[in-house]
Amino acid sequence: MRVLPYQLRIHSYVFAALRAGASGLLIKDADPADLLPAVAVLAGGDALLASAVTRSLINVFAAGPTAGCPW
């Protein structure tokens, strides 16, 4: 199981964490009740992104390549 980064909101950190092998990302203000199920998902070998992280990544991707693009 890989570590679950817990306080990621900035796109560059999200991309860096994914490149480093993170399998899951939750936002800082995630409901504590969501932590145990998230760890269970990761322990089962699946991946997990908080919906806010997913939405943010979709928005960045949909905006298209720009100068300083993290990918």
C-alpha positions, 0 to 999 in steps of 0.5 A: 500500500502506498501512502495516502497524501492528505493535504494536497490542493495545489495542482503542482503538488497533485501532479508531483504526488501522482508522479511519485506513486501516490495512489490516493489523494484527499483534500485537507478538509476531508471528513474524518469518517472518509479516512478509513474507507479511503485507506481500505480502497488503497489497501485493496490496490485501487486508486482514490481521488477526492471529488474536489481533486478530480474536478480540479484536475479535469478543469486544468486538463480541459483548459489545455496546455499553457506555459508552465503546464505541470504535465 
